[in-house]
């Protein structure tokens, strides 16, 4: 990153965007370093970035593509890219696909979701088209019925499948249930959400010859975040220098973290977006520097992905770790936290999905359920304490197939936490 690039962007945003002008009103005109600037407050950002009369945009919405994003706020918002910004976005991301293992001539099935202003399908397809290696693109989409997707993949001898982990796992479950073998598949590229060990086991069973790797780290609101780093840990990425700047900030002080192994929240600055500037914008994830290379960082999960059950705060990673510790035989291939309320108290249900055929072994499942609950109560002792105090219902386990787990109908991503408590 050149200092000139950054100072130009700051001046441009300050002069042309009412939001950034107000945000930087108390700063001296000489403020030209990231650490001179406040971190964007997402609630304020999206309140100002309305579809009509946006105070974030630096000019009129006269030439751009509008995309819908859940951002990190949970409700859809809108991000815009000019044609030049989108070209830079997909070209830069496409260059990183070489590091995922995409080779010349690979037949790549795009199984991300399309339509309703969502970007992932078009983004991956355009990134493949701008990749520095020749490839054959198969625009199937994540919304296509599995009954037609599997024959298409087989007939076209797809070698690479790109999609969310949830889509890939549902496909894997259908492959196992139908007895069809997609022998040509050698690479699984996941994006949009984390891939957990239980999901890896399901994918490895359905596609025994395929490696599972990150397609890259990006979002339609934050833009370019991380290029995959080849290696055993698919969570490790490197910043897309010089197109974006990734910072990892201390949770309490917002001071930049520089040492490896210390977790913090991810903040990004995009140096190529000027219509809708992204300057010190929280990406919604936690990460740590690895120290293994310049700009290398490990994604640690969503910054605030969890739930409050009565007086107890519990994070999805807590439950994921409990399942991993208890499930030594690898029965579980997916998980959701379901919060319900009955008889005047909250209760937490762990919805666990098993591989096809495992549902017949009820004794083993009951034993595993007890082990998972015991592990989670050890990690979060406030939960059993609250049960004894009569504040919440005891933890319980509900068994399902992977296809029964709830997903976002637009993006196809697994919904990690389902809150079924009445709000009226």
C-alpha positions in Angstrom: 0.0 0.0 0.0 1.3 3.4 -0.9 0.8 6.2 1.6 -0.4 8.3 -1.4 -3.2 5.9 -2.2 -4.5 5.9 1.4 -4.2 9.7 1.9 -6.0 10.3 -1.5 -8.8 7.9 -0.5 -9.2 9.6 2.9 -9.4 13.1 1.3 -11.8 11.9 -1.4 -14.2 10.3 1.1 -14.0 13.2 3.5 -14.8 15.7 0.7 -17.5 13.7 -1.1 -19.2 11.4 1.4 -21.4 13.2 4.0 -21.1 10.2 6.3 -17.2 10.2 6.3 -17.2 14.0 6.4 -19.2 13.9 9.7 -17.2 10.9 11.0 -13.9 12.8 10.5 -15.2 16.3 11.4 -13.1 16.5 14.6 -9.9 15.3 12.9 -7.2 17.6 11.6 -7.0 18.0 7.8 -3.6 16.3 8.0 -5.0 13.0 9.2 -3.8 10.5 6.6 -3.0 7.3 8.4 -5.4 4.5 9.4 -4.6 4.9 13.0 -5.6 8.5 12.8 -9.1 7.4 12.0 -12.0 6.0 14.0 -13.3 2.5 13.3 -16.6 2.7 11.5 -19.7 1.9 13.6 -21.7 -0.5 11.5 -25.1 0.6 12.8 -24.4 4.2 11.9 -22.9 3.2 8.6 -25.9 1.3 7.5 -28.3 3.8 8.8 -26.6 6.4 6.6 -26.2 4.1 3.6 -29.9 4.0 2.5 -30.8 3.0 -1.0 -32.2 6.5 -1.7 -30.2 9.6 -0.8 -27.3 7.7 0.8 -25.0 9.7 2.9 -22.2 7.2 2.4 -21.9 7.3 -1.3 -19.5 9.8 -2.8 -21.6 10.5 -5.9 -25.0 9.8 -7.6 -26.0 6.2 -8.2 -25.9 6.5 -11.9 -23.5 3.7 -13.0 -23.2 0.7 -10.7 -24.4 -2.8 -9.8 -26.5 -3.0 -6.6 -26.0 -6.1 -4.4 -27.8 -7.2 -1.3 -25.8 -8.2 1.7 -26.7 -9.3 5.2 -23.4 -7.6 6.2 -22.7 -8.5 9.8 -26.0 -7.0 11.1 -28.3 -9.8 10.2 -30.7 -7.8 8.0 -30.1 -7.2 4.3 -28.5 -4.0 3.2 -27.2 -2.8 -0.2 -23.7 -2.5 -1.5 -22.8 -0.9 -4.8 -19.9 -1.4 -7.2 -19.0 0.6 -10.3 -18.1 -1.6 -13.3 -14.4 -0.7 -12.8 -14.5 -1.6 -9.1 -16.2 -4.9 -9.8 -13.6 -5.7 -12.5 -10.8 -5.0 -10.0 -12.7 -7.1 -7.3 -13.1 -10.2 -9.5 -9.7 -9.9 -11.2 -7.8 -9.7 -7.9 -9.8 -12.5 -6.3 -9.5 -14.6 -9.5 -5.7 -14.4 -9.2 -5.9 -16.1 -5.8 -7.8 -19.1 -7.3 -4.5 -20.5 -8.5 -3.5 -20.9 -4.8 -6.6 -23.0 -4.2 -5.5 -25.6 -6.6 -7.4 -24.7 -9.7 -5.4 -25.9 -12.7 -5.5 -25.1 -16.4 -8.5 -26.8 -18.0 -10.3 -27.6 -14.7 -14.1 -27.9 -15.0 -15.5 -25.8 -12.2 -19.1 -26.1 -11.0 -20.3 -22.8 -9.5 -22.8 -24.0 -6.8 -23.2 -20.6 -5.0 -26.6 -18.9 -4.9 -27.8 -16.5 -7.5 -30.6 -14.0 -7.9 -32.4 -11.6 -5.5 -29.5 -9.2 -5.7 -27.1 -11.6 -4.1 -23.5 -11.5 -5.4 -21.8 -14.9 -4.6 -22.7 -16.8 -7.7 -21.8 -14.0 -10.1 -18.8 -13.1 -8.1 -17.3 -16.6 -8.2 -18.2 -17.0 -11.9 -16.6 -13.7 -12.8 -13.6 -14.5 -10.7 -13.1 -17.8 -12.5 -13.4 -15.9 -15.9 -10.7 -13.5 -14.8 -8.4 -16.1 -13.3 -4.9 -16.4 -14.8 -5.5 -20.1 -15.7 -7.9 -21.4 -18.3 -10.9 -23.1 -16.9 -14.3 -24.4 -17.9 -17.1 -22.8 -16.0 -20.3 -24.7 -15.1 -22.9 -22.2 -13.8 -25.2 -24.6 -12.0 -26.1 -22.6 -8.9 -26.9 -23.6 -5.3 -30.7 -23.4 -5.9 -30.8 -26.2 -8.5 -32.4 -29.4 -7.4 -29.9 -32.0 -6.3 -31.7 -34.6 -8.4 -30.6 -32.7 -11.5 -27.3 -31.3 -10.2 -25.7 -34.7 -9.6 -26.3 -36.0 -13.2 -25.1 -32.7 -14.5 -21.9 -32.9 -12.5 -21.4 -36.5 -13.6 -22.2 -35.9 -17.3 -19.9 -32.9 -17.5 -17.2 -34.6 -15.4 -16.9 -31.7 -13.0 -13.5 -31.6 -11.3 -14.0 -28.7 -8.9 -17.1 -27.9 -6.9 -17.4 -24.4 -5.5 -20.1 -23.5 -2.9 -21.0 -22.9 0.7 -20.1 -25.7 3.1 -23.8 -26.3 3.6 -24.5 -26.7 -0.1 -21.5 -29.0 -0.5 -22.6 -31.1 2.5 -26.1 -31.4 1.3 -24.8 -32.5 -2.1 -22.5 -35.0 -0.3 -25.4 -36.5 1.7 -27.4 -36.9 -1.5 -24.5 -38.5 -3.3 -24.1 -41.1 -0.5 -27.9 -41.7 -0.3 -28.2 -42.2 -4.0 -25.1 -44.4 -4.4 -23.9 -42.3 -7.3 -20.1 -41.7 -7.4 -18.7 -38.5 -8.8 -15.2 -39.9 -9.5 -14.0 -36.8 -11.4 -14.3 -34.5 -8.4 -10.8 -33.6 -7.0 -11.3 -30.2 -5.4 -13.9 -28.7 -3.1 -13.8 -24.9 -2.8 -15.9 -23.6 0.1 -16.7 -20.0 1.0 -19.2 -17.8 2.8 -18.9 -19.7 6.1 -16.5 -21.9 8.0 -15.9 -25.5 7.3 -15.9 -27.6 10.5 -14.3 -31.0 11.1 -17.6 -32.8 11.2 -18.5 -31.4 7.7 -15.0 -32.4 6.4 -15.7 -36.0 7.4 -19.0 -36.1 5.4 -17.3 -34.5 2.4 -14.4 -37.0 2.6 -16.8 -39.9 2.6 -18.7 -38.7 -0.4 -15.7 -37.4 -2.3 -12.8 -39.5 -1.1 -10.4 -38.2 -3.7 -11.1 -34.5 -3.2 -9.3 -31.9 -1.2 -11.4 -29.2 0.6 -9.9 -25.7 0.5 -11.1 -22.1 1.0 -12.1 -20.4 -2.2 -10.9 -17.1 -0.6 -12.1 -14.6 1.9 -14.3 -11.8 0.7 -17.7 -10.3 1.3 -19.9 -8.0 -0.8 -20.0 -5.3 1.9 -16.3 -5.4 3.1 -14.8 -6.4 -0.3 -11.4 -8.2 -0.6 -10.2 -9.7 2.7 -7.9 -12.6 2.2 -6.3 -14.8 -0.5 -5.9 -18.5 0.4 -2.5 -19.6 1.6 -1.6 -23.1 0.5 -1.1 -25.5 3.4 -2.9 -27.8 5.8 -4.9 -25.0 7.6 -7.6 -23.7 5.3 -8.3 -20.9 7.7 -5.0 -19.1 6.9 -5.1 -16.3 4.3 -3.0 -13.4 3.3 -4.1 -9.8 2.7 -4.9 -8.7 -0.8 -2.1 -6.1 -0.9 -2.1 -3.5 -2.4 -5.9 -3.6 -3.0 -7.0 -3.7 0.6 -5.6 -3.3 4.1 -6.5 -5.8 6.8 -6.1 -4.8 10.5 -6.6 -7.0 13.5 -7.7 -4.8 16.5 -7.7 -5.4 20.2 -11.3 -6.1 21.4 -11.2 -3.6 24.2 -8.9 -0.8 23.0 -9.2 -1.0 19.2 -5.4 -0.7 19.1 -3.8 -2.6 16.2 -2.4 -6.0 17.1 1.0 -6.8 15.5 2.2 -9.9 17.3 1.2 -13.4 16.1 -1.2 -15.6 18.0 -3.2 -12.8 19.7 -6.9 -12.8 18.6 -8.8 -9.6 17.7 -11.5 -8.4 15.3 -10.9 -7.9 11.6 -11.2 -4.4 10.2 -10.7 -3.7 6.4 -9.9 -0.8 4.2 -10.6 -1.1 0.5 -8.2 1.0 -1.6 -10.1 0.6 -4.9 -13.7 1.4 -3.9 -14.6 5.1 -4.1 -18.3 5.2 -4.8 -19.0 3.5 -1.5 -15.8 3.9 0.5 -14.9 1.2 2.9 -12.4 2.6 5.5 -11.7 0.8 8.7 -14.9 -1.2 8.3 -15.4 -4.2 10.7 -15.6 -7.4 8.7 -17.5 -9.2 11.5 -14.8 -11.9 12.0 -12.1 -12.6 14.5 -8.6 -13.5 13.4 -4.9 -13.7 14.5 -1.6 -13.1 12.7 0.2 -16.3 12.1 3.8 -15.0 11.7 4.3 -17.4 8.9 4.5 -14.9 6.1 3.8 -11.2 5.3 0.1 -10.4 6.0 -0.7 -14.0 6.8 -3.6 -14.4 9.3 -5.9 -17.2 10.6 -9.7 -16.7 10.6 -11.1 -17.7 14.0 -14.8 -17.3 13.4 -17.5 -14.8 13.6 -17.0 -12.0 16.1 -20.4 -12.3 17.8 -21.9 -15.6 16.7 -23.7 -16.9 19.7 -26.9 -16.8 21.7 -28.3 -15.8 25.1 -30.3 -18.4 26.9 -31.7 -17.0 30.0 -28.7 -15.6 31.9 -26.2 -17.7 29.9 -24.2 -16.5 26.9 -23.1 -19.4 24.7 -21.2 -19.3 21.5 -21.4 -21.7 18.5 -17.7 -22.4 18.8 -18.3 -23.7 22.4 -20.9 -26.2 21.1 -18.7 -27.1 18.1 -15.8 -27.8 20.4 -18.0 -29.9 22.7 -19.2 -32.0 19.8 -15.6 -32.5 18.5 -14.4 -33.7 21.9 -17.3 -36.1 22.5 -17.7 -37.4 18.9 -14.6 -39.6 18.7 -16.3 -41.9 16.1 -17.2 -39.0 13.7 -20.9 -39.5 13.7 -21.9 -35.8 13.6 -21.8 -34.1 10.2 -23.6 -30.8 11.1 -24.9 -28.8 14.0 -27.4 -26.0 14.9 -28.2 -24.3 18.1 -32.0 -24.0 18.6 -33.4 -21.7 21.3 -36.9 -22.2 22.4 -39.1 -21.0 25.2 -41.8 -22.9 27.0 -43.3 -22.9 30.5 -41.8 -19.5 31.1 -38.2 -20.5 30.6 -35.7 -20.6 27.8 -34.1 -23.8 26.7 -31.3 -24.8 24.3 -31.5 -27.7 21.9 -28.5 -28.9 20.1 -29.7 -30.1 16.7 -27.1 -32.6 15.5 -27.0 -34.2 12.0 -25.7 -37.6 11.3 -24.5 -39.3 8.2 -26.9 -41.6 6.3 -27.4 -44.9 8.1 -26.3 -43.7 11.5 -29.8 -43.0 12.6 -30.5 -46.7 13.1 -27.9 -47.0 16.0 -30.1 -45.4 18.7 -27.9 -46.6 21.6 -24.8 -45.0 20.2 -26.6 -41.8 19.5 -28.0 -41.6 23.0 -24.6 -42.2 24.5 -23.1 -39.5 22.2 -25.9 -37.1 23.2 -25.1 -37.5 26.9 -21.3 -37.0 26.2 -21.9 -33.8 24.1 -24.1 -32.3 26.8 -21.6 -33.2 29.5 -18.8 -31.5 27.5 -20.8 -28.4 26.9 -21.8 -28.1 30.6 -18.1 -28.4 31.5 -17.2 -25.5 29.2 -20.2 -23.4 30.3 -20.9 -24.3 34.0 -23.2 -21.4 34.3 -25.7 -23.4 32.2 -26.2 -26.3 34.6 -26.0 -23.8 37.5 -28.9 -21.9 35.9 -30.8 -25.2 35.3 -30.5 -26.0 39.1 -31.7 -22.5 39.9 -34.8 -22.9 37.7 -33.8 -20.2 35.2 -33.5 -22.4 32.1 -34.5 -25.8 30.8 -31.8 -28.6 30.7 -29.8 -28.9 27.5 -31.2 -31.4 25.1 -30.2 -33.0 21.8 -32.3 -33.3 18.7 -31.2 -35.6 15.9 -31.6 -34.8 12.2 -30.2 -35.3 8.7 -28.0 -32.7 7.2 -30.7 -31.8 4.7 -33.1 -31.0 7.6 -30.8 -28.2 9.0 -32.2 -24.8 8.4 -30.4 -22.6 5.9 -30.8 -19.0 4.7 -33.1 -19.3 1.7 -31.3 -16.7 -0.3 -27.6 -17.5 0.4 -27.8 -21.2 1.2 -25.6 -20.7 4.2 -26.3 -22.8 7.3 -28.1 -20.9 10.0 -25.9 -21.6 13.1 -28.4 -20.3 15.6 -32.2 -20.6 15.3 -34.1 -18.5 17.8 -37.6 -19.9 18.0 -38.7 -17.9 21.0 -41.9 -15.9 20.5 -41.2 -12.2 20.2 -44.8 -10.9 20.4 
